[in-house]
Amino acid sequence: MGMLSNLERNYKLSIDFQTTDDAFDFIGSFINFERSKKQTIRDYRLDRMKGLLKHFGNPEKSFKTIHLAGSKGKGSTAMFLASALNSAGEKAGLYSSPHISDYRERISIGGTFFQDQIYIDTAFEIKEGIKSFVLDDETGSNEPTTFELLTLMAFLIFKKTECTWAVIETGIGGRLDATNVITPAASVITHIEMEHTNILGDTIEKIASEKAGIIKFKTPVFSGKQIEVSASVIKDKAQIMKAPLVFLDDKIDSSDIVVTANGTKVLFKIGNKGENYFNLTTIGAVQAENALLAWLVLLELLQPDKNVKKLLIEGINRTKLPGRFEILTKHGIPFVFDGAHTPVSIKRLLESWNSVFNRKGILIFGSVADKNPDEMSKLLSPHSDKIIISTPGTFKESYPEEVYKIFCNYSSNIQLVKDPAEAYSKALELSGGEIPVLVTGSFYMVSEIRKLVL
C-alpha cells in the first residue's frame, strides 16, 4: 500500500515532544479501539504488530516474559509478579492497562515510572521510525493502532533500560491481542467471565477460547480459579499445545485468609513445601488468590532458594494496587476505590467491603457502555445507604441517565449527578463525616473521583 506519507500531516510527525503528555498524546492520536464500543474481533490482527516489531528490531526478544490474560485479576497478578521479581534482584518491566490517572502507569518498573525522558525519547523514536513503515497485503491497509504503538513503546523501553524480565498483560482477549507476539516463559490465565461479548463472543466457551489463545507450545500455563466450562477450554488448549498446565486450586492444599482495613493476611501450604505467610498491603480475599497465583508462577520459573523466596514474598507483600479496593481518607471519611465492572467482580468487592466496614455506605457509581449495570445494581443497592450515579469521564462512551433509571428499579434513595466533581461534593455532604464512600463501576469512574480525593 506504500508508506504512511500522510501521517506527517495528520499526526504532526515533525514536532518534538516536550513532556510525557505530548508523547502519549501522539500515541493516542492513532486508531484507539479502547475508546470505541463498536469494534469486533475482525478489527484485531497480529500481522501488523509483528511487522512493527520487525521494523524496530524486535525489541521483545531482549528479555524474558510472563504473559497474562483473563477477565478479572490479571492486572493485580501482573503487579504481584513484577514487584516480586524486582524485589529478588531482577529488573522487571510491567505493561498493563488501563491506566487510572497517568499513561505512564501502563509502562513501568513494577509500578514505578521510568524517567520522563525515556518515554519522550521512545515516542520520538517511534515517530521517526514509523515514517518508513510500509503498509502492504501482509500488515494490512490500516495504520497502526494506539494499543499496538503502546505495546511497541513498552518493548522498546524495556530493551533500552535493560530489563531482564517483562510482565505483559493483554488488553482484550488474548488470541489476537497485540501482545500475543511474544514467546513467554509462562502463560497465566486469571478468572474468566462474560465480558466484551461484542468482540470475544457471546458464550463463556468462546471468551475462554480467546483468552486461552496466549498458550504457547510446550510453555507452562498457570490458571487461577475457573468455572468448569472455562477450565475445560483451557485444558483442551493446553493439551493441543503440549503445554504443562497447573490450576491454582489443585496446588494450594490449604489457605487461611484474614481481611482487615490494613491489608490481607494469608497463611498457605503448597504440597510438601511447608507453610508460607503473606502479609499483603492489598485488601481482599481475591487479592490473596492473585498473590498465590503469582507465587506459583515464580516458584516454577525461578526455582528459588530460601533467601530468594524471602525476597519474593517481601515484594508481593509490599505491592500496591491503585483502584483495587484502595482506601484513601479525605476529611476523615474513608473513600474506597475499586474498578469492578462485572457482576462477579462486584460480588468480590462486596465481600471485602463487608469484611472491612460491615455497614452500608455512600455509593458513587458510573459504568461505561456495553457493561451490565442491571446485575451490578441488584448487587450494590442493598449495600448502599445512598446512591449517586455519575459520569465515568469522557474516555469511553457512557449513558448515566440510563444507568440511573436502572438503579431506580432497586433503590429509592438515589440521585443523578452527572458531573464527577459535583458527585464528589455530594458524597462528602451525604457522608456526614462518617459514612464510608464506595466508588466503583469502572476504572474511569475511579479515576475521576480519585484525583479529587488526592
C-alpha positions in Angstrom: 0.0 0.0 0.0 3.0 2.3 0.2 4.5 4.3 3.0 2.5 6.2 5.6 3.3 9.5 3.9 0.0 11.1 5.1 0.9 10.7 8.7 3.3 13.6 8.6 0.3 15.9 8.2 -2.3 14.0 10.3 -0.1 13.4 13.3 2.4 16.2 13.2 5.4 13.9 12.9 7.8 16.8 12.6 7.0 18.3 16.1 9.2 17.4 19.0 7.8 16.2 22.3 8.4 18.3 25.4 6.5 16.3 28.0 5.2 12.8 28.6 1.8 14.1 27.9 3.0 15.2 24.4 4.4 11.7 23.9 1.3 9.9 24.9 -1.0 12.4 23.0 0.9 11.4 19.9 0.5 7.7 20.5 -3.2 8.3 21.3 -3.8 10.1 18.1 -3.9 6.9 16.2 -6.9 4.5 15.9 -7.9 3.9 19.5 -10.2 0.9 19.9 -10.2 1.4 23.7 -12.5 4.4 23.1 -14.9 2.6 20.9 -17.6 0.1 21.8 -18.3 -0.8 18.1 -15.2 -2.8 17.3 -15.3 -6.5 16.5 -12.8 -9.3 16.6 -12.2 -8.6 12.9 -10.5 -5.3 13.9 -7.7 -7.2 15.6 -4.8 -8.7 13.8 -1.2 -9.7 14.6 0.5 -9.4 11.2 0.8 -5.6 11.6 2.1 -5.9 15.1 4.7 -8.4 14.0 5.7 -6.1 11.2 6.1 -3.2 13.5 8.3 -5.1 15.8 10.5 -6.4 13.0 10.7 -2.8 11.7 12.0 -1.7 15.1 14.5 -4.5 15.5 12.3 -7.0 17.5 12.9 -5.5 21.0 10.6 -8.1 22.6 13.4 -10.7 22.2 15.7 -8.8 24.5 14.1 -10.0 27.8 12.2 -12.9 29.3 8.4 -12.5 29.6 5.4 -13.7 31.5 2.1 -13.3 29.6 -1.2 -12.8 31.3 -4.8 -12.9 30.1 -8.2 -13.2 31.9 -11.3 -11.2 32.7 -10.5 -10.3 36.3 -7.3 -10.2 38.3 -4.7 -10.1 35.6 -3.6 -6.6 36.4 -3.2 -7.4 40.1 -1.5 -10.7 39.4 0.9 -8.9 37.0 1.7 -6.3 39.6 2.5 -9.0 42.2 4.8 -10.8 39.7 6.7 -7.6 38.7 7.0 -6.4 42.3 8.3 -9.8 43.4 10.8 -10.1 40.6 12.2 -6.6 41.3 12.5 -7.4 45.0 14.5 -10.5 44.1 17.1 -8.5 42.2 15.7 -8.8 38.7 14.8 -5.7 36.6 11.2 -6.4 35.7 9.2 -4.2 33.4 5.4 -4.1 33.7 3.0 -3.5 30.8 -0.6 -3.2 31.9 -3.9 -1.5 31.1 -6.0 0.6 31.6 -4.3 3.4 33.5 -6.1 5.2 36.3 -4.6 8.7 36.2 -1.4 8.7 34.1 -0.5 6.8 30.9 2.9 6.1 32.4 1.2 3.6 34.7 0.9 1.3 31.7 4.7 1.1 31.2 6.7 0.9 34.4 9.1 -1.0 36.6 6.7 -2.8 38.8 4.6 0.3 39.3 7.5 2.8 39.5 7.7 5.2 36.5 10.7 5.4 34.3 12.4 8.8 33.9 10.2 11.1 31.8 12.9 11.5 29.1 12.7 7.8 28.4 9.0 8.0 27.5 9.6 11.1 25.4 12.7 9.7 23.6 10.9 6.5 22.8 7.8 8.2 21.4 10.2 10.3 19.2 11.9 7.1 18.1 8.5 5.6 17.1 7.5 8.9 15.4 10.7 8.8 13.3 10.7 5.1 12.6 7.1 4.9 11.6 7.7 7.2 8.7 9.3 4.3 6.8 6.9 1.6 8.0 5.2 0.1 4.9 1.6 -1.0 4.9 1.1 -3.9 2.5 -1.0 -7.0 2.0 0.7 -8.7 5.0 0.4 -5.9 7.5 -2.9 -4.6 6.3 -4.0 -1.3 4.8 -4.8 0.5 8.1 -2.3 2.5 10.1 -1.1 1.0 13.5 -3.5 1.4 16.4 -2.8 3.2 19.7 -2.6 -0.1 21.6 -0.1 -1.5 19.1 2.1 1.5 19.4 1.8 1.5 23.2 2.9 -2.2 23.1 5.8 -1.3 20.8 6.7 1.5 23.1 6.8 -0.8 26.2 9.0 -3.3 24.4 11.4 -0.6 23.3 11.6 0.9 26.8 12.2 -2.5 28.4 15.0 -3.2 26.0 16.8 0.2 26.3 16.6 0.1 30.1 18.0 -3.4 30.1 15.1 -5.2 31.8 15.7 -8.9 32.4 12.0 -9.7 32.7 8.8 -8.1 31.5 5.4 -8.9 32.8 2.9 -8.4 29.9 -0.8 -8.1 30.4 -3.2 -8.5 27.4 -5.6 -5.7 26.6 -8.7 -7.5 25.3 -8.9 -11.3 24.8 -5.6 -12.9 24.0 -5.5 -14.8 20.7 -5.4 -11.7 18.6 -4.3 -9.2 21.2 -1.3 -7.1 20.1 0.8 -8.5 23.0 0.4 -12.1 21.7 3.6 -11.8 19.7 5.9 -12.9 22.4 7.3 -16.3 23.3 6.9 -16.2 27.1 8.5 -18.3 29.9 5.0 -18.8 31.2 1.4 -18.1 30.3 -1.0 -17.1 33.1 -4.8 -17.1 32.8 -6.8 -15.4 35.6 -10.6 -15.8 36.2 -12.7 -15.7 33.1 -16.3 -14.4 32.9 -18.6 -12.8 30.4 -17.1 -9.6 29.1 -16.6 -7.8 25.8 -19.2 -10.1 24.2 -19.3 -8.0 21.1 -15.7 -8.7 20.4 -14.9 -12.0 22.1 -18.1 -14.0 21.7 -21.4 -14.4 23.5 -20.6 -17.5 25.5 -18.1 -18.4 28.2 -16.6 -21.0 25.9 -15.9 -18.5 23.1 -14.4 -16.0 25.5 -12.3 -18.6 27.2 -11.1 -19.8 23.8 -9.9 -16.3 23.0 -8.1 -16.0 26.4 -6.5 -19.4 26.0 -5.0 -18.2 22.7 -2.0 -17.0 24.6 -1.0 -20.6 25.4 2.2 -21.5 23.5 3.8 -24.8 22.5 5.3 -26.6 25.5 5.2 -23.4 27.6 3.9 -23.8 31.2 0.4 -22.5 31.8 -0.9 -21.3 35.2 -4.6 -20.8 35.8 -6.5 -19.0 38.6 -9.9 -20.2 39.8 -12.2 -21.0 36.9 -15.7 -22.3 36.4 -15.9 -25.8 34.9 -16.6 -24.5 31.3 -13.6 -22.2 31.3 -11.3 -24.8 32.9 -12.3 -27.3 30.2 -11.4 -24.9 27.4 -8.0 -24.2 29.0 -7.3 -27.9 29.5 -8.1 -28.7 25.8 -5.9 -25.9 24.5 -3.0 -26.8 26.8 -3.3 -30.4 25.6 -3.2 -29.4 22.0 -0.1 -27.2 22.6 1.5 -29.9 24.8 1.8 -27.2 27.5 2.1 -28.2 31.2 -0.9 -26.9 33.0 -1.3 -26.0 36.7 -4.6 -24.8 38.3 -4.3 -22.8 41.5 -7.0 -24.9 43.3 -5.0 -28.1 42.5 -1.8 -26.8 44.1 -3.0 -25.0 47.2 -3.5 -27.6 49.9 -4.8 -25.1 52.4 -5.1 -21.4 53.0 -6.3 -19.2 55.8 -7.2 -15.6 54.7 -8.0 -12.7 57.1 -9.0 -9.4 55.5 -8.7 -6.2 57.5 -8.7 -2.4 56.7 -4.9 -2.5 56.8 -4.4 -5.4 54.4 -4.8 -9.2 54.0 -3.0 -11.9 55.9 -2.6 -15.3 54.1 -1.3 -18.5 55.6 -1.0 -21.2 52.9 0.6 -24.5 52.1 1.6 -25.9 48.8 2.2 -29.6 48.7 5.0 -30.7 51.0 6.9 -27.4 50.8 5.7 -26.3 54.2 3.7 -23.3 55.2 4.2 -19.8 53.9 2.8 -16.5 55.0 1.8 -13.3 53.1 1.1 -10.1 54.9 -0.3 -8.1 51.9 -0.8 -4.4 51.9 -3.7 -5.0 49.4 -7.2 -5.7 50.7 -9.5 -8.6 49.8 -9.6 -12.4 49.5 -9.5 -12.1 45.7 -6.1 -10.3 46.1 -4.9 -13.2 48.2 -5.8 -15.5 45.3 -4.0 -13.3 42.8 -0.9 -13.3 45.1 -1.0 -17.1 45.4 -1.2 -17.5 41.6 1.8 -15.2 41.2 3.6 -17.2 43.8 3.0 -20.5 41.9 4.4 -18.9 38.7 7.5 -17.6 40.5 8.2 -21.0 42.2 8.1 -22.7 38.8 10.1 -20.2 36.8 12.8 -19.3 39.4 13.1 -22.4 41.5 14.1 -20.1 44.3 16.2 -21.0 47.3 15.2 -19.9 50.8 16.8 -16.5 50.6 15.2 -15.7 47.2 11.8 -16.9 48.5 12.1 -14.4 51.3 12.8 -11.6 48.8 9.9 -12.7 46.6 7.5 -12.7 49.5 8.7 -9.2 50.5 8.0 -8.0 47.0 4.5 -9.5 47.0 3.7 -8.1 50.4 4.5 -4.5 49.6 2.7 -4.5 46.2 0.3 -1.6 45.9 -2.7 -1.8 43.6 -4.3 1.5 42.8 -8.0 1.3 42.2 -8.3 -2.3 43.6 -10.1 -1.9 47.0 -7.8 1.1 47.6 -8.8 3.1 50.7 -7.9 6.8 50.8 -9.2 9.1 53.5 -10.4 12.6 53.0 -11.8 14.8 55.8 -11.8 11.7 58.0 -14.0 9.9 55.5 -12.8 6.5 54.0 -13.1 6.5 50.2 -12.9 3.0 48.7 -11.8 2.9 45.0 -12.4 -0.3 43.1 -12.6 -0.6 39.3 -15.0 -3.6 39.5 -17.2 -3.5 36.4 -18.8 -7.0 36.1 -21.3 -8.8 38.4 -18.7 -11.3 39.6 -16.1 -8.6 40.5 -18.8 -6.6 42.3 -19.6 -9.7 44.4 -15.9 -10.0 45.4 -15.8 -6.3 46.1 -18.7 -6.5 48.5 -17.1 -9.4 50.3 -14.1 -7.2 51.0 -16.4 -4.2 51.9 -18.3 -6.3 54.5 -15.1 -7.6 56.0 -13.7 -4.1 56.5 -16.8 -2.0 57.2 -19.8 -4.3 57.8 -22.2 -1.5 57.2 -23.9 0.3 54.3 -22.1 3.2 52.6 -22.5 6.0 50.1 -22.1 4.7 46.5 -20.7 6.7 43.6 -21.3 4.5 40.5 -20.5 5.0 36.9 -20.2 2.4 34.1 -19.2 2.7 30.5 -21.4 1.5 27.6 -21.5 -2.3 26.9 -21.3 -3.3 30.6 -24.1 -4.9 32.7 -25.4 -2.2 35.1 -28.6 -4.1 35.8 -26.9 -7.0 37.5 -24.4 -4.7 39.3 -27.3 -2.5 40.6 -29.1 -5.5 42.0 -25.9 -6.4 44.0 -24.9 -2.9 45.1 -28.2 -1.4 46.0 -28.9 -3.4 49.2 -25.4 -2.5 50.5 -25.8 1.3 49.8 -27.3 3.8 52.2 -27.4 6.5 49.4 -26.5 6.2 45.7 -25.1 8.8 43.3 -24.9 7.9 39.6 -22.3 9.9 37.8 -20.3 10.0 34.5 -17.1 7.9 34.3 -15.1 10.5 32.4 -15.1 11.0 28.7 -12.5 8.4 27.6 -15.3 5.9 26.8 -19.0 6.3 25.8 -21.4 6.1 28.8 -25.1 6.8 29.4 -25.5 7.9 33.1 -29.2 8.7 32.6 -29.9 5.1 31.6 -27.8 3.7 34.5 -29.8 6.0 36.8 -33.1 4.6 35.6 -31.8 1.0 36.1 -30.8 1.7 39.7 -34.1 3.3 40.4 -35.6 -0.2 40.0 -33.8 -1.3 43.1 -33.4 1.8 45.3 -35.4 4.9 46.1 -32.5 6.8 47.8 -30.7 7.7 44.6 -29.8 10.7 42.6 -28.2 11.5 39.2 -25.2 13.9 39.5 -23.6 13.8 36.1 -20.6 16.0 36.9 -18.0 13.9 38.8 -16.8 16.9 40.8 -20.3 17.6 41.9 -20.9 13.9 42.7 -17.8 14.0 44.9 -19.1 17.1 46.8 -22.5 15.5 47.2 -20.9 12.3 48.6 -18.9 14.4 51.2 -22.2 16.1 52.2 -24.2 12.9 52.4 -21.4 11.1 54.4 -21.8 13.5 57.3 -18.2 13.0 58.1 -18.5 9.3 59.0 -20.2 7.1 56.4 -17.7 5.4 54.1 -17.9 6.1 50.4 -17.5 3.4 47.7 -16.5 4.5 44.1 -16.9 1.7 41.5 -18.4 0.6 38.2 -15.3 1.2 36.1 -11.7 2.3 36.4 -12.7 5.5 34.6 -15.2 6.4 37.4 -12.5 5.6 39.9 -10.1 7.9 38.1 -12.5 10.9 38.1 -13.1 10.8 41.9 -9.7 9.5 43.0 -7.9 12.6 41.5 -10.3 14.8 43.5 -9.6 13.0 46.8 -5.8 13.1 46.1 
